[in-house]
Amino acid sequence: MPILAPNSANVIHGTTILTVRHQGSIVMAGDGQVSLGNTVLKRGARKVRRLHNESVLAGFAGATADALTLFDKFEGKLQEYNGNLRRAAVELARDWRTDRVLRRLEAMLVVADRESTLLLSGLGDVIEPDDGIIGIGSGGNFALAAARALLRFNPQLSARQVVEAAMTIAAEICVFTNSQFTIEEL
């Protein structure tokens, strides 16, 4: 997702987040690259985290400060709703869409627990994929396509194997994605 840098013609690109739910496992990965225009600013950013007593995975794409704000807000919603991922996600999306300050945030979140995988956006979207696979960010569609193909033609692979291979493929295609992955699993 391209984000305009304040007072600049440069565009901040970056991030591939992939989540795969398969064979009872949930695996989320994010690459480590942050770019400004055609320059790599950072290679080892951590865009995937564990929240709420390590029972929820969350990954972001978009402006870093905005995403960190959303992580904090989402963690607060998880606390408020006793770890109920769906309720916390709906409430965050509602606040994000209606609050004058939050609605200016330019990021997307993917959150997952043992029962659900959800995509949240500032438009008020809370979307659960049909197949348990979500990819966001500049290389998200590359990783998503690779994961779907891997599972379709090799369903015995573990969720982690699928994520590692799909993220590697995305990093080979997307110039805003590197191969320094953070991988978390439930």
C-alpha positions in Angstrom: 0.0 0.0 0.0 1.7 3.2 -1.0 1.6 6.0 1.6 2.6 9.6 0.8 5.4 10.9 3.1 4.5 14.3 4.6 5.8 17.2 2.6 7.4 15.0 0.1 7.0 13.7 -3.4 8.5 10.4 -2.2 6.2 7.5 -1.5 6.8 5.1 1.4 6.2 1.6 0.2 6.6 -1.6 2.0 5.4 -4.6 3.7 4.2 -8.0 2.9 2.0 -9.6 5.5 0.7 -13.1 4.9 -1.5 -15.2 7.2 -2.3 -18.8 6.5 -4.8 -21.0 8.5 -4.2 -24.6 7.6 -4.2 -28.0 9.4 -5.1 -26.4 12.7 -2.3 -23.9 12.7 -2.3 -20.2 12.1 0.9 -18.7 10.8 1.5 -15.0 10.1 4.6 -13.5 8.5 5.9 -10.1 7.7 8.9 -9.0 5.8 11.4 -6.5 7.3 11.8 -3.9 4.6 10.8 -0.3 4.8 11.4 1.8 1.7 11.2 5.5 0.9 11.0 6.0 -2.8 13.7 3.8 -4.3 15.7 3.7 -1.1 15.6 1.0 1.6 15.4 2.7 5.0 15.3 -0.4 7.1 15.8 -4.1 6.5 14.7 -5.6 9.9 11.4 -4.0 10.8 9.1 -6.1 12.9 5.6 -5.9 11.5 4.0 -8.9 13.1 3.3 -9.1 16.8 1.7 -11.2 19.4 -1.0 -9.5 21.5 -3.3 -10.3 24.4 -1.2 -12.8 26.4 0.3 -14.0 23.1 -3.1 -15.5 22.0 -3.6 -13.1 19.1 -1.4 -12.4 16.1 -1.4 -9.0 14.4 0.4 -7.7 11.4 0.3 -4.3 9.7 0.8 -2.7 6.4 1.0 1.1 5.9 2.5 4.0 7.8 4.4 2.7 10.8 3.3 5.3 13.3 -0.3 4.8 12.3 0.1 1.0 12.6 1.6 1.2 16.0 -1.3 3.4 17.1 -3.7 0.8 15.8 -1.8 -2.0 17.6 -2.3 -0.1 20.8 -5.9 0.6 20.1 -6.6 -3.0 19.2 -4.8 -4.3 22.3 -7.1 -2.0 24.3 -10.2 -3.4 22.6 -9.0 -6.9 23.2 -8.6 -6.1 26.9 -12.0 -4.4 27.0 -13.8 -7.3 25.4 -11.9 -10.1 27.3 -10.0 -11.3 24.3 -13.0 -11.6 22.0 -11.2 -11.1 18.7 -14.4 -10.5 16.6 -15.9 -8.0 18.9 -12.6 -6.1 19.4 -12.1 -6.0 15.6 -15.6 -4.7 14.9 -15.3 -2.0 17.7 -11.8 -0.9 16.4 -13.1 -0.7 12.8 -16.1 1.3 14.0 -13.9 3.7 15.9 -11.3 3.9 13.1 -14.0 4.8 10.6 -15.9 7.4 12.8 -13.2 9.0 14.9 -11.9 12.2 13.3 -8.3 11.5 14.3 -8.2 7.7 13.8 -9.8 7.9 10.3 -6.8 9.7 9.0 -4.6 6.7 9.9 -3.2 5.0 6.8 -2.7 1.4 7.5 -4.3 -2.0 7.4 -4.3 -4.7 10.1 -4.6 -8.5 9.9 -5.5 -10.1 13.2 -5.9 -13.8 14.0 -6.6 -16.1 16.9 -7.4 -19.8 17.1 -10.9 -19.3 15.7 -10.7 -16.3 13.2 -8.5 -14.4 10.8 -9.7 -10.9 10.0 -8.7 -8.0 7.9 -9.4 -4.5 9.3 -9.3 -1.3 7.4 -10.0 2.4 8.1 -13.1 2.2 5.9 -14.8 0.1 8.6 -14.1 -3.2 6.9 -13.8 -6.4 9.0 -13.4 -9.2 6.5 -12.8 -12.9 7.1 -11.3 -14.7 4.1 -13.2 -17.8 2.8 -10.0 -19.9 2.6 -8.1 -18.7 5.7 -5.5 -16.9 3.7 -4.9 -13.1 3.7 -2.1 -11.1 2.1 -1.7 -7.3 2.5 0.8 -4.7 1.6 2.9 -4.1 -1.5 3.7 -7.8 -2.0 0.5 -9.1 -0.4 -1.1 -10.2 -3.6 2.0 -12.0 -4.7 2.2 -13.9 -1.4 -1.5 -14.6 -1.4 -1.4 -16.1 -4.9 1.7 -18.2 -4.1 0.1 -19.5 -0.8 -3.1 -20.5 -2.6 -1.2 -22.3 -5.4 1.0 -24.1 -2.9 -2.0 -25.3 -0.9 -3.9 -26.2 -4.0 -1.1 -28.4 -5.5 0.6 -29.5 -2.3 -2.0 -29.6 0.5 0.2 -31.8 2.8 2.5 -28.8 3.4 2.2 -27.3 6.9 1.0 -23.7 7.3 4.5 -22.6 8.2 6.0 -24.2 5.1 3.4 -22.5 2.9 4.0 -19.1 4.5 7.8 -19.4 4.2 7.7 -20.5 0.6 5.0 -17.9 -0.4 6.9 -15.0 1.4 10.1 -16.1 -0.4 8.3 -15.9 -3.7 6.8 -12.5 -2.9 10.3 -11.2 -1.9 11.6 -12.4 -5.3 8.9 -10.5 -7.2 8.1 -7.3 -5.1 11.0 -4.8 -4.9 9.4 -3.4 -1.7 9.6 -6.8 0.1 12.7 -8.5 1.5 13.5 -11.9 2.8 14.0 -11.0 6.5 10.8 -12.5 7.8 9.2 -12.3 11.2 7.1 -15.4 11.5 4.6 -16.1 14.4 2.5 -19.2 14.8 -0.5 -20.2 16.9 
